[in-house]
Amino acid sequence: MFQSSYAEVISESETNARQEEAEALARSISLMEEATRHQGDKVRTIEAAHYTRQLWTHFLTDLASPENDIETRTKANLISIGIWVLKELQRMRELRLTDFGPVIEVSKSIRGGLDG
């Protein structure tokens, strides 16, 4: 019978989590890009903003968890980015911002870091 070491299991688990996070960001980006292509389609815009808000809320909750062992500086940077994303989405909700562009670019950058 094959037995994995604890380190291998943890490593695979972290890899899976990073892959799932990258896939969730890819979905968020896709929804935002679709809403951008169909500007004026409120349903697409609401769906993209809602999904992205839920995703970043989840990321922020995870980052604030004591079990999250990401390096402190990286964690702080990601929390700052997450807060910024949520503020941008709020501005869209209030119709003070009509373009997902900056949020898309930041999300692509974060996704790239997860892939690499």
Jmol script that loads the backbone (N, CA, C; Angstrom):
load data "model"
ATOM      1  N   MET A   1       0.843  -1.165   0.000  1.00  0.00           N
ATOM      2  CA  MET A   1       0.000   0.000   0.000  1.00  0.00           C
ATOM      3  C   MET A   1       0.897   1.239   0.000  1.00  0.00           C
ATOM      4  N   PHE A   2       0.506   2.223  -0.804  1.00  0.00           N
ATOM      5  CA  PHE A   2       1.271   3.459  -0.924  1.00  0.00           C
ATOM      6  C   PHE A   2       0.935   4.387   0.241  1.00  0.00           C
ATOM      7  N   GLN A   3       1.949   4.896   0.882  1.00  0.00           N
ATOM      8  CA  GLN A   3       1.731   5.848   1.971  1.00  0.00           C
ATOM      9  C   GLN A   3       2.492   7.126   1.667  1.00  0.00           C
ATOM     10  N   SER A   4       1.787   8.229   1.711  1.00  0.00           N
ATOM     11  CA  SER A   4       2.409   9.529   1.489  1.00  0.00           C
ATOM     12  C   SER A   4       2.913  10.083   2.806  1.00  0.00           C
ATOM     13  N   SER A   5       4.002  10.814   2.709  1.00  0.00           N
ATOM     14  CA  SER A   5       4.468  11.497   3.910  1.00  0.00           C
ATOM     15  C   SER A   5       3.557  12.688   4.169  1.00  0.00           C
ATOM     16  N   TYR A   6       3.550  13.156   5.388  1.00  0.00           N
ATOM     17  CA  TYR A   6       2.732  14.308   5.761  1.00  0.00           C
ATOM     18  C   TYR A   6       3.081  15.509   4.879  1.00  0.00           C
ATOM     19  N   ALA A   7       4.361  15.730   4.652  1.00  0.00           N
ATOM     20  CA  ALA A   7       4.803  16.867   3.845  1.00  0.00           C
ATOM     21  C   ALA A   7       4.250  16.782   2.422  1.00  0.00           C
ATOM     22  N   GLU A   8       4.221  15.564   1.850  1.00  0.00           N
ATOM     23  CA  GLU A   8       3.674  15.400   0.503  1.00  0.00           C
ATOM     24  C   GLU A   8       2.182  15.707   0.477  1.00  0.00           C
ATOM     25  N   VAL A   9       1.466  15.253   1.462  1.00  0.00           N
ATOM     26  CA  VAL A   9       0.022  15.494   1.524  1.00  0.00           C
ATOM     27  C   VAL A   9      -0.242  16.981   1.658  1.00  0.00           C
ATOM     28  N   ILE A  10       0.483  17.653   2.548  1.00  0.00           N
ATOM     29  CA  ILE A  10       0.316  19.092   2.744  1.00  0.00           C
ATOM     30  C   ILE A  10       0.663  19.824   1.457  1.00  0.00           C
ATOM     31  N   SER A  11       1.747  19.440   0.817  1.00  0.00           N
ATOM     32  CA  SER A  11       2.169  20.093  -0.417  1.00  0.00           C
ATOM     33  C   SER A  11       1.106  19.940  -1.501  1.00  0.00           C
ATOM     34  N   GLU A  12       0.570  18.730  -1.652  1.00  0.00           N
ATOM     35  CA  GLU A  12      -0.491  18.502  -2.634  1.00  0.00           C
ATOM     36  C   GLU A  12      -1.722  19.314  -2.289  1.00  0.00           C
ATOM     37  N   SER A  13      -2.044  19.387  -1.025  1.00  0.00           N
ATOM     38  CA  SER A  13      -3.197  20.136  -0.560  1.00  0.00           C
ATOM     39  C   SER A  13      -3.031  21.623  -0.883  1.00  0.00           C
ATOM     40  N   GLU A  14      -1.834  22.178  -0.629  1.00  0.00           N
ATOM     41  CA  GLU A  14      -1.569  23.578  -0.947  1.00  0.00           C
ATOM     42  C   GLU A  14      -1.634  23.818  -2.441  1.00  0.00           C
ATOM     43  N   THR A  15      -1.099  22.885  -3.233  1.00  0.00           N
ATOM     44  CA  THR A  15      -1.146  23.000  -4.682  1.00  0.00           C
ATOM     45  C   THR A  15      -2.589  22.995  -5.162  1.00  0.00           C
ATOM     46  N   ASN A  16      -3.405  22.099  -4.612  1.00  0.00           N
ATOM     47  CA  ASN A  16      -4.817  22.053  -4.994  1.00  0.00           C
ATOM     48  C   ASN A  16      -5.530  23.344  -4.626  1.00  0.00           C
ATOM     49  N   ALA A  17      -5.241  23.874  -3.448  1.00  0.00           N
ATOM     50  CA  ALA A  17      -5.880  25.114  -3.010  1.00  0.00           C
ATOM     51  C   ALA A  17      -5.487  26.264  -3.931  1.00  0.00           C
ATOM     52  N   ARG A  18      -4.223  26.353  -4.286  1.00  0.00           N
ATOM     53  CA  ARG A  18      -3.762  27.405  -5.199  1.00  0.00           C
ATOM     54  C   ARG A  18      -4.424  27.254  -6.559  1.00  0.00           C
ATOM     55  N   GLN A  19      -4.557  26.019  -7.028  1.00  0.00           N
ATOM     56  CA  GLN A  19      -5.202  25.775  -8.315  1.00  0.00           C
ATOM     57  C   GLN A  19      -6.672  26.186  -8.257  1.00  0.00           C
ATOM     58  N   GLU A  20      -7.347  25.837  -7.171  1.00  0.00           N
ATOM     59  CA  GLU A  20      -8.756  26.214  -7.017  1.00  0.00           C
ATOM     60  C   GLU A  20      -8.911  27.727  -6.936  1.00  0.00           C
ATOM     61  N   GLU A  21      -7.998  28.392  -6.241  1.00  0.00           N
ATOM     62  CA  GLU A  21      -8.048  29.849  -6.157  1.00  0.00           C
ATOM     63  C   GLU A  21      -7.813  30.466  -7.531  1.00  0.00           C
ATOM     64  N   ALA A  22      -6.861  29.928  -8.286  1.00  0.00           N
ATOM     65  CA  ALA A  22      -6.591  30.434  -9.637  1.00  0.00           C
ATOM     66  C   ALA A  22      -7.813  30.235 -10.539  1.00  0.00           C
ATOM     67  N   GLU A  23      -8.462  29.092 -10.417  1.00  0.00           N
ATOM     68  CA  GLU A  23      -9.655  28.826 -11.222  1.00  0.00           C
ATOM     69  C   GLU A  23     -10.802  29.761 -10.838  1.00  0.00           C
ATOM     70  N   ALA A  24     -10.957  30.034  -9.548  1.00  0.00           N
ATOM     71  CA  ALA A  24     -12.004  30.955  -9.096  1.00  0.00           C
ATOM     72  C   ALA A  24     -11.719  32.365  -9.615  1.00  0.00           C
ATOM     73  N   LEU A  25     -10.460  32.790  -9.590  1.00  0.00           N
ATOM     74  CA  LEU A  25     -10.110  34.091 -10.141  1.00  0.00           C
ATOM     75  C   LEU A  25     -10.348  34.127 -11.645  1.00  0.00           C
ATOM     76  N   ALA A  26     -10.038  33.039 -12.329  1.00  0.00           N
ATOM     77  CA  ALA A  26     -10.284  32.976 -13.774  1.00  0.00           C
ATOM     78  C   ALA A  26     -11.773  33.140 -14.069  1.00  0.00           C
ATOM     79  N   ARG A  27     -12.611  32.524 -13.270  1.00  0.00           N
ATOM     80  CA  ARG A  27     -14.066  32.660 -13.443  1.00  0.00           C
ATOM     81  C   ARG A  27     -14.494  34.104 -13.201  1.00  0.00           C
ATOM     82  N   SER A  28     -13.974  34.709 -12.154  1.00  0.00           N
ATOM     83  CA  SER A  28     -14.275  36.103 -11.851  1.00  0.00           C
ATOM     84  C   SER A  28     -13.858  37.006 -13.014  1.00  0.00           C
ATOM     85  N   ILE A  29     -12.664  36.805 -13.520  1.00  0.00           N
ATOM     86  CA  ILE A  29     -12.149  37.600 -14.641  1.00  0.00           C
ATOM     87  C   ILE A  29     -13.041  37.422 -15.867  1.00  0.00           C
ATOM     88  N   SER A  30     -13.395  36.189 -16.146  1.00  0.00           N
ATOM     89  CA  SER A  30     -14.265  35.898 -17.287  1.00  0.00           C
ATOM     90  C   SER A  30     -15.606  36.627 -17.168  1.00  0.00           C
ATOM     91  N   LEU A  31     -16.207  36.583 -15.977  1.00  0.00           N
ATOM     92  CA  LEU A  31     -17.486  37.270 -15.765  1.00  0.00           C
ATOM     93  C   LEU A  31     -17.337  38.780 -15.938  1.00  0.00           C
ATOM     94  N   MET A  32     -16.255  39.342 -15.399  1.00  0.00           N
ATOM     95  CA  MET A  32     -16.042  40.784 -15.529  1.00  0.00           C
ATOM     96  C   MET A  32     -15.783  41.181 -16.978  1.00  0.00           C
ATOM     97  N   GLU A  33     -15.009  40.365 -17.699  1.00  0.00           N
ATOM     98  CA  GLU A  33     -14.744  40.657 -19.105  1.00  0.00           C
ATOM     99  C   GLU A  33     -16.032  40.576 -19.928  1.00  0.00           C
ATOM    100  N   GLU A  34     -16.851  39.597 -19.637  1.00  0.00           N
ATOM    101  CA  GLU A  34     -18.139  39.449 -20.327  1.00  0.00           C
ATOM    102  C   GLU A  34     -19.028  40.661 -20.048  1.00  0.00           C
ATOM    103  N   ALA A  35     -19.079  41.104 -18.813  1.00  0.00           N
ATOM    104  CA  ALA A  35     -19.869  42.289 -18.462  1.00  0.00           C
ATOM    105  C   ALA A  35     -19.330  43.528 -19.171  1.00  0.00           C
ATOM    106  N   THR A  36     -18.005  43.603 -19.312  1.00  0.00           N
ATOM    107  CA  THR A  36     -17.385  44.733 -19.997  1.00  0.00           C
ATOM    108  C   THR A  36     -17.745  44.731 -21.483  1.00  0.00           C
ATOM    109  N   ARG A  37     -17.732  43.545 -22.096  1.00  0.00           N
ATOM    110  CA  ARG A  37     -18.099  43.436 -23.523  1.00  0.00           C
ATOM    111  C   ARG A  37     -19.551  43.813 -23.760  1.00  0.00           C
ATOM    112  N   HIS A  38     -20.391  43.603 -22.770  1.00  0.00           N
ATOM    113  CA  HIS A  38     -21.823  43.878 -22.882  1.00  0.00           C
ATOM    114  C   HIS A  38     -22.216  45.000 -21.925  1.00  0.00           C
ATOM    115  N   GLN A  39     -21.445  46.091 -21.960  1.00  0.00           N
ATOM    116  CA  GLN A  39     -21.745  47.208 -21.055  1.00  0.00           C
ATOM    117  C   GLN A  39     -23.202  47.624 -21.222  1.00  0.00           C
ATOM    118  N   GLY A  40     -23.818  47.883 -20.121  1.00  0.00           N
ATOM    119  CA  GLY A  40     -25.234  48.224 -20.132  1.00  0.00           C
ATOM    120  C   GLY A  40     -26.109  47.039 -19.770  1.00  0.00           C
ATOM    121  N   ASP A  41     -25.543  45.822 -19.836  1.00  0.00           N
ATOM    122  CA  ASP A  41     -26.287  44.629 -19.433  1.00  0.00           C
ATOM    123  C   ASP A  41     -26.144  44.507 -17.912  1.00  0.00           C
ATOM    124  N   LYS A  42     -27.145  44.999 -17.216  1.00  0.00           N
ATOM    125  CA  LYS A  42     -27.077  45.052 -15.757  1.00  0.00           C
ATOM    126  C   LYS A  42     -26.980  43.672 -15.123  1.00  0.00           C
ATOM    127  N   VAL A  43     -27.616  42.674 -15.721  1.00  0.00           N
ATOM    128  CA  VAL A  43     -27.573  41.321 -15.154  1.00  0.00           C
ATOM    129  C   VAL A  43     -26.140  40.798 -15.159  1.00  0.00           C
ATOM    130  N   ARG A  44     -25.451  40.951 -16.283  1.00  0.00           N
ATOM    131  CA  ARG A  44     -24.056  40.495 -16.348  1.00  0.00           C
ATOM    132  C   ARG A  44     -23.173  41.270 -15.369  1.00  0.00           C
ATOM    133  N   THR A  45     -23.386  42.556 -15.285  1.00  0.00           N
ATOM    134  CA  THR A  45     -22.590  43.381 -14.385  1.00  0.00           C
ATOM    135  C   THR A  45     -22.820  42.978 -12.931  1.00  0.00           C
ATOM    136  N   ILE A  46     -24.068  42.782 -12.562  1.00  0.00           N
ATOM    137  CA  ILE A  46     -24.395  42.376 -11.193  1.00  0.00           C
ATOM    138  C   ILE A  46     -23.816  41.005 -10.883  1.00  0.00           C
ATOM    139  N   GLU A  47     -23.934  40.078 -11.831  1.00  0.00           N
ATOM    140  CA  GLU A  47     -23.393  38.728 -11.617  1.00  0.00           C
ATOM    141  C   GLU A  47     -21.878  38.778 -11.423  1.00  0.00           C
ATOM    142  N   ALA A  48     -21.195  39.540 -12.266  1.00  0.00           N
ATOM    143  CA  ALA A  48     -19.732  39.644 -12.161  1.00  0.00           C
ATOM    144  C   ALA A  48     -19.324  40.289 -10.842  1.00  0.00           C
ATOM    145  N   ALA A  49     -19.999  41.369 -10.478  1.00  0.00           N
ATOM    146  CA  ALA A  49     -19.661  42.062  -9.238  1.00  0.00           C
ATOM    147  C   ALA A  49     -19.960  41.190  -8.022  1.00  0.00           C
ATOM    148  N   HIS A  50     -21.087  40.501  -8.049  1.00  0.00           N
ATOM    149  CA  HIS A  50     -21.469  39.649  -6.924  1.00  0.00           C
ATOM    150  C   HIS A  50     -20.473  38.497  -6.741  1.00  0.00           C
ATOM    151  N   TYR A  51     -20.153  37.803  -7.828  1.00  0.00           N
ATOM    152  CA  TYR A  51     -19.209  36.684  -7.748  1.00  0.00           C
ATOM    153  C   TYR A  51     -17.847  37.179  -7.243  1.00  0.00           C
ATOM    154  N   THR A  52     -17.388  38.285  -7.813  1.00  0.00           N
ATOM    155  CA  THR A  52     -16.074  38.813  -7.448  1.00  0.00           C
ATOM    156  C   THR A  52     -16.060  39.267  -5.994  1.00  0.00           C
ATOM    157  N   ARG A  53     -17.136  39.881  -5.542  1.00  0.00           N
ATOM    158  CA  ARG A  53     -17.240  40.305  -4.133  1.00  0.00           C
ATOM    159  C   ARG A  53     -17.195  39.082  -3.219  1.00  0.00           C
ATOM    160  N   GLN A  54     -17.953  38.050  -3.543  1.00  0.00           N
ATOM    161  CA  GLN A  54     -17.945  36.833  -2.712  1.00  0.00           C
ATOM    162  C   GLN A  54     -16.551  36.201  -2.682  1.00  0.00           C
ATOM    163  N   LEU A  55     -15.898  36.156  -3.835  1.00  0.00           N
ATOM    164  CA  LEU A  55     -14.573  35.545  -3.922  1.00  0.00           C
ATOM    165  C   LEU A  55     -13.571  36.300  -3.046  1.00  0.00           C
ATOM    166  N   TRP A  56     -13.538  37.621  -3.167  1.00  0.00           N
ATOM    167  CA  TRP A  56     -12.577  38.391  -2.384  1.00  0.00           C
ATOM    168  C   TRP A  56     -12.929  38.409  -0.906  1.00  0.00           C
ATOM    169  N   THR A  57     -14.198  38.337  -0.584  1.00  0.00           N
ATOM    170  CA  THR A  57     -14.593  38.222   0.821  1.00  0.00           C
ATOM    171  C   THR A  57     -14.065  36.908   1.391  1.00  0.00           C
ATOM    172  N   HIS A  58     -14.170  35.847   0.600  1.00  0.00           N
ATOM    173  CA  HIS A  58     -13.624  34.547   1.018  1.00  0.00           C
ATOM    174  C   HIS A  58     -12.102  34.644   1.190  1.00  0.00           C
ATOM    175  N   PHE A  59     -11.420  35.252   0.212  1.00  0.00           N
ATOM    176  CA  PHE A  59      -9.963  35.402   0.324  1.00  0.00           C
ATOM    177  C   PHE A  59      -9.585  36.168   1.584  1.00  0.00           C
ATOM    178  N   LEU A  60     -10.280  37.271   1.854  1.00  0.00           N
ATOM    179  CA  LEU A  60      -9.965  38.085   3.035  1.00  0.00           C
ATOM    180  C   LEU A  60     -10.204  37.314   4.328  1.00  0.00           C
ATOM    181  N   THR A  61     -11.270  36.548   4.369  1.00  0.00           N
ATOM    182  CA  THR A  61     -11.545  35.728   5.556  1.00  0.00           C
ATOM    183  C   THR A  61     -10.428  34.713   5.757  1.00  0.00           C
ATOM    184  N   ASP A  62     -10.005  34.087   4.679  1.00  0.00           N
ATOM    185  CA  ASP A  62      -8.919  33.107   4.761  1.00  0.00           C
ATOM    186  C   ASP A  62      -7.608  33.772   5.187  1.00  0.00           C
ATOM    187  N   LEU A  63      -7.330  34.926   4.607  1.00  0.00           N
ATOM    188  CA  LEU A  63      -6.090  35.622   4.957  1.00  0.00           C
ATOM    189  C   LEU A  63      -6.062  36.046   6.422  1.00  0.00           C
ATOM    190  N   ALA A  64      -7.215  36.361   6.985  1.00  0.00           N
ATOM    191  CA  ALA A  64      -7.288  36.784   8.386  1.00  0.00           C
ATOM    192  C   ALA A  64      -7.226  35.613   9.360  1.00  0.00           C
ATOM    193  N   SER A  65      -7.364  34.405   8.853  1.00  0.00           N
ATOM    194  CA  SER A  65      -7.356  33.224   9.700  1.00  0.00           C
ATOM    195  C   SER A  65      -5.960  32.977  10.281  1.00  0.00           C
ATOM    196  N   PRO A  66      -5.892  32.661  11.576  1.00  0.00           N
ATOM    197  CA  PRO A  66      -4.595  32.352  12.193  1.00  0.00           C
ATOM    198  C   PRO A  66      -3.915  31.131  11.557  1.00  0.00           C
ATOM    199  N   GLU A  67      -4.698  30.254  10.957  1.00  0.00           N
ATOM    200  CA  GLU A  67      -4.126  29.065  10.330  1.00  0.00           C
ATOM    201  C   GLU A  67      -3.435  29.373   9.005  1.00  0.00           C
ATOM    202  N   ASN A  68      -3.706  30.542   8.448  1.00  0.00           N
ATOM    203  CA  ASN A  68      -3.091  30.907   7.173  1.00  0.00           C
ATOM    204  C   ASN A  68      -1.630  31.252   7.426  1.00  0.00           C
ATOM    205  N   ASP A  69      -0.731  30.491   6.811  1.00  0.00           N
ATOM    206  CA  ASP A  69       0.691  30.658   7.096  1.00  0.00           C
ATOM    207  C   ASP A  69       1.446  31.397   5.989  1.00  0.00           C
ATOM    208  N   ILE A  70       0.732  32.158   5.188  1.00  0.00           N
ATOM    209  CA  ILE A  70       1.398  32.990   4.189  1.00  0.00           C
ATOM    210  C   ILE A  70       2.279  33.996   4.923  1.00  0.00           C
ATOM    211  N   GLU A  71       3.408  34.296   4.340  1.00  0.00           N
ATOM    212  CA  GLU A  71       4.347  35.253   4.911  1.00  0.00           C
ATOM    213  C   GLU A  71       3.608  36.566   5.209  1.00  0.00           C
ATOM    214  N   THR A  72       3.917  37.183   6.337  1.00  0.00           N
ATOM    215  CA  THR A  72       3.176  38.344   6.855  1.00  0.00           C
ATOM    216  C   THR A  72       3.092  39.492   5.859  1.00  0.00           C
ATOM    217  N   ARG A  73       4.180  39.830   5.223  1.00  0.00           N
ATOM    218  CA  ARG A  73       4.167  40.952   4.263  1.00  0.00           C
ATOM    219  C   ARG A  73       3.268  40.639   3.077  1.00  0.00           C
ATOM    220  N   THR A  74       3.355  39.436   2.547  1.00  0.00           N
ATOM    221  CA  THR A  74       2.511  39.023   1.424  1.00  0.00           C
ATOM    222  C   THR A  74       1.052  39.037   1.839  1.00  0.00           C
ATOM    223  N   LYS A  75       0.787  38.525   3.029  1.00  0.00           N
ATOM    224  CA  LYS A  75      -0.578  38.510   3.555  1.00  0.00           C
ATOM    225  C   LYS A  75      -1.128  39.938   3.641  1.00  0.00           C
ATOM    226  N   ALA A  76      -0.335  40.846   4.177  1.00  0.00           N
ATOM    227  CA  ALA A  76      -0.763  42.237   4.318  1.00  0.00           C
ATOM    228  C   ALA A  76      -1.034  42.866   2.950  1.00  0.00           C
ATOM    229  N   ASN A  77      -0.170  42.583   1.993  1.00  0.00           N
ATOM    230  CA  ASN A  77      -0.369  43.109   0.632  1.00  0.00           C
ATOM    231  C   ASN A  77      -1.655  42.570   0.013  1.00  0.00           C
ATOM    232  N   LEU A  78      -1.897  41.283   0.187  1.00  0.00           N
ATOM    233  CA  LEU A  78      -3.121  40.687  -0.369  1.00  0.00           C
ATOM    234  C   LEU A  78      -4.369  41.233   0.316  1.00  0.00           C
ATOM    235  N   ILE A  79      -4.289  41.460   1.614  1.00  0.00           N
ATOM    236  CA  ILE A  79      -5.427  42.052   2.319  1.00  0.00           C
ATOM    237  C   ILE A  79      -5.692  43.459   1.786  1.00  0.00           C
ATOM    238  N   SER A  80      -4.649  44.234   1.578  1.00  0.00           N
ATOM    239  CA  SER A  80      -4.814  45.585   1.024  1.00  0.00           C
ATOM    240  C   SER A  80      -5.447  45.535  -0.364  1.00  0.00           C
ATOM    241  N   ILE A  81      -4.995  44.610  -1.177  1.00  0.00           N
ATOM    242  CA  ILE A  81      -5.565  44.457  -2.519  1.00  0.00           C
ATOM    243  C   ILE A  81      -7.037  44.062  -2.417  1.00  0.00           C
ATOM    244  N   GLY A  82      -7.333  43.123  -1.543  1.00  0.00           N
ATOM    245  CA  GLY A  82      -8.714  42.675  -1.376  1.00  0.00           C
ATOM    246  C   GLY A  82      -9.635  43.799  -0.943  1.00  0.00           C
ATOM    247  N   ILE A  83      -9.174  44.612  -0.016  1.00  0.00           N
ATOM    248  CA  ILE A  83      -9.974  45.759   0.438  1.00  0.00           C
ATOM    249  C   ILE A  83     -10.184  46.727  -0.723  1.00  0.00           C
ATOM    250  N   TRP A  84      -9.146  46.977  -1.494  1.00  0.00           N
ATOM    251  CA  TRP A  84      -9.269  47.848  -2.664  1.00  0.00           C
ATOM    252  C   TRP A  84     -10.291  47.292  -3.657  1.00  0.00           C
ATOM    253  N   VAL A  85     -10.213  45.996  -3.943  1.00  0.00           N
ATOM    254  CA  VAL A  85     -11.160  45.375  -4.868  1.00  0.00           C
ATOM    255  C   VAL A  85     -12.588  45.567  -4.364  1.00  0.00           C
ATOM    256  N   LEU A  86     -12.824  45.306  -3.098  1.00  0.00           N
ATOM    257  CA  LEU A  86     -14.171  45.466  -2.548  1.00  0.00           C
ATOM    258  C   LEU A  86     -14.638  46.923  -2.634  1.00  0.00           C
ATOM    259  N   LYS A  87     -13.740  47.865  -2.420  1.00  0.00           N
ATOM    260  CA  LYS A  87     -14.104  49.283  -2.557  1.00  0.00           C
ATOM    261  C   LYS A  87     -14.450  49.623  -4.006  1.00  0.00           C
ATOM    262  N   GLU A  88     -13.684  49.095  -4.932  1.00  0.00           N
ATOM    263  CA  GLU A  88     -13.968  49.339  -6.351  1.00  0.00           C
ATOM    264  C   GLU A  88     -15.332  48.761  -6.729  1.00  0.00           C
ATOM    265  N   LEU A  89     -15.625  47.572  -6.251  1.00  0.00           N
ATOM    266  CA  LEU A  89     -16.925  46.957  -6.536  1.00  0.00           C
ATOM    267  C   LEU A  89     -18.053  47.766  -5.907  1.00  0.00           C
ATOM    268  N   GLN A  90     -17.817  48.318  -4.733  1.00  0.00           N
ATOM    269  CA  GLN A  90     -18.819  49.176  -4.095  1.00  0.00           C
ATOM    270  C   GLN A  90     -19.047  50.433  -4.927  1.00  0.00           C
ATOM    271  N   ARG A  91     -17.976  50.991  -5.456  1.00  0.00           N
ATOM    272  CA  ARG A  91     -18.109  52.174  -6.315  1.00  0.00           C
ATOM    273  C   ARG A  91     -18.933  51.846  -7.552  1.00  0.00           C
ATOM    274  N   MET A  92     -18.767  50.648  -8.079  1.00  0.00           N
ATOM    275  CA  MET A  92     -19.578  50.227  -9.232  1.00  0.00           C
ATOM    276  C   MET A  92     -21.041  50.122  -8.817  1.00  0.00           C
ATOM    277  N   ARG A  93     -21.263  49.561  -7.669  1.00  0.00           N
ATOM    278  CA  ARG A  93     -22.631  49.395  -7.171  1.00  0.00           C
ATOM    279  C   ARG A  93     -23.318  50.756  -7.022  1.00  0.00           C
ATOM    280  N   GLU A  94     -22.547  51.735  -6.598  1.00  0.00           N
ATOM    281  CA  GLU A  94     -23.075  53.084  -6.415  1.00  0.00           C
ATOM    282  C   GLU A  94     -23.089  53.886  -7.720  1.00  0.00           C
ATOM    283  N   LEU A  95     -22.694  53.236  -8.809  1.00  0.00           N
ATOM    284  CA  LEU A  95     -22.660  53.852 -10.143  1.00  0.00           C
ATOM    285  C   LEU A  95     -21.657  54.999 -10.245  1.00  0.00           C
ATOM    286  N   ARG A  96     -20.658  55.005  -9.351  1.00  0.00           N
ATOM    287  CA  ARG A  96     -19.578  55.991  -9.421  1.00  0.00           C
ATOM    288  C   ARG A  96     -18.434  55.478 -10.276  1.00  0.00           C
ATOM    289  N   LEU A  97     -18.503  54.231 -10.651  1.00  0.00           N
ATOM    290  CA  LEU A  97     -17.493  53.579 -11.476  1.00  0.00           C
ATOM    291  C   LEU A  97     -18.239  52.640 -12.409  1.00  0.00           C
ATOM    292  N   THR A  98     -17.862  52.630 -13.678  1.00  0.00           N
ATOM    293  CA  THR A  98     -18.594  51.796 -14.637  1.00  0.00           C
ATOM    294  C   THR A  98     -17.698  50.811 -15.375  1.00  0.00           C
ATOM    295  N   ASP A  99     -16.463  50.686 -14.937  1.00  0.00           N
ATOM    296  CA  ASP A  99     -15.506  49.857 -15.672  1.00  0.00           C
ATOM    297  C   ASP A  99     -14.798  48.884 -14.736  1.00  0.00           C
ATOM    298  N   PHE A 100     -14.843  47.612 -15.090  1.00  0.00           N
ATOM    299  CA  PHE A 100     -14.150  46.571 -14.320  1.00  0.00           C
ATOM    300  C   PHE A 100     -12.645  46.530 -14.622  1.00  0.00           C
ATOM    301  N   GLY A 101     -12.194  47.325 -15.589  1.00  0.00           N
ATOM    302  CA  GLY A 101     -10.811  47.236 -16.077  1.00  0.00           C
ATOM    303  C   GLY A 101      -9.742  47.101 -15.015  1.00  0.00           C
ATOM    304  N   PRO A 102      -9.653  48.028 -14.056  1.00  0.00           N
ATOM    305  CA  PRO A 102      -8.600  47.917 -13.044  1.00  0.00           C
ATOM    306  C   PRO A 102      -8.722  46.646 -12.185  1.00  0.00           C
ATOM    307  N   VAL A 103      -9.938  46.254 -11.860  1.00  0.00           N
ATOM    308  CA  VAL A 103     -10.134  45.043 -11.053  1.00  0.00           C
ATOM    309  C   VAL A 103      -9.728  43.806 -11.861  1.00  0.00           C
ATOM    310  N   ILE A 104     -10.030  43.831 -13.155  1.00  0.00           N
ATOM    311  CA  ILE A 104      -9.624  42.715 -14.023  1.00  0.00           C
ATOM    312  C   ILE A 104      -8.104  42.601 -14.041  1.00  0.00           C
ATOM    313  N   GLU A 105      -7.416  43.721 -14.227  1.00  0.00           N
ATOM    314  CA  GLU A 105      -5.954  43.698 -14.311  1.00  0.00           C
ATOM    315  C   GLU A 105      -5.314  43.195 -13.015  1.00  0.00           C
ATOM    316  N   VAL A 106      -5.801  43.667 -11.882  1.00  0.00           N
ATOM    317  CA  VAL A 106      -5.270  43.218 -10.591  1.00  0.00           C
ATOM    318  C   VAL A 106      -5.553  41.727 -10.405  1.00  0.00           C
ATOM    319  N   SER A 107      -6.751  41.305 -10.760  1.00  0.00           N
ATOM    320  CA  SER A 107      -7.117  39.882 -10.624  1.00  0.00           C
ATOM    321  C   SER A 107      -6.245  38.999 -11.510  1.00  0.00           C
ATOM    322  N   LYS A 108      -5.946  39.471 -12.713  1.00  0.00           N
ATOM    323  CA  LYS A 108      -5.063  38.706 -13.599  1.00  0.00           C
ATOM    324  C   LYS A 108      -3.671  38.586 -13.006  1.00  0.00           C
ATOM    325  N   SER A 109      -3.202  39.659 -12.399  1.00  0.00           N
ATOM    326  CA  SER A 109      -1.885  39.630 -11.772  1.00  0.00           C
ATOM    327  C   SER A 109      -1.844  38.625 -10.612  1.00  0.00           C
ATOM    328  N   ILE A 110      -2.859  38.662  -9.782  1.00  0.00           N
ATOM    329  CA  ILE A 110      -2.926  37.718  -8.650  1.00  0.00           C
ATOM    330  C   ILE A 110      -3.024  36.283  -9.177  1.00  0.00           C
ATOM    331  N   ARG A 111      -3.876  36.071 -10.173  1.00  0.00           N
ATOM    332  CA  ARG A 111      -4.000  34.732 -10.750  1.00  0.00           C
ATOM    333  C   ARG A 111      -2.673  34.253 -11.305  1.00  0.00           C
ATOM    334  N   GLY A 112      -1.947  35.138 -11.968  1.00  0.00           N
ATOM    335  CA  GLY A 112      -0.627  34.782 -12.495  1.00  0.00           C
ATOM    336  C   GLY A 112       0.327  34.333 -11.399  1.00  0.00           C
ATOM    337  N   GLY A 113       0.246  34.986 -10.244  1.00  0.00           N
ATOM    338  CA  GLY A 113       1.080  34.580  -9.111  1.00  0.00           C
ATOM    339  C   GLY A 113       0.713  33.209  -8.579  1.00  0.00           C
ATOM    340  N   LEU A 114      -0.555  32.855  -8.661  1.00  0.00           N
ATOM    341  CA  LEU A 114      -1.001  31.534  -8.206  1.00  0.00           C
ATOM    342  C   LEU A 114      -0.579  30.441  -9.178  1.00  0.00           C
ATOM    343  N   ASP A 115      -0.526  30.787 -10.467  1.00  0.00           N
ATOM    344  CA  ASP A 115      -0.152  29.808 -11.486  1.00  0.00           C
ATOM    345  C   ASP A 115       1.347  29.541 -11.474  1.00  0.00           C
ATOM    346  N   GLY A 116       2.121  30.528 -11.048  1.00  0.00           N
ATOM    347  CA  GLY A 116       3.565  30.421 -11.142  1.00  0.00           C
ATOM    348  C   GLY A 116       4.213  29.936  -9.959  1.00  0.00           C
TER     349      GLY A 116
END
end "model"
wireframe off; spacefill off
backbone 0.3
color backbone group
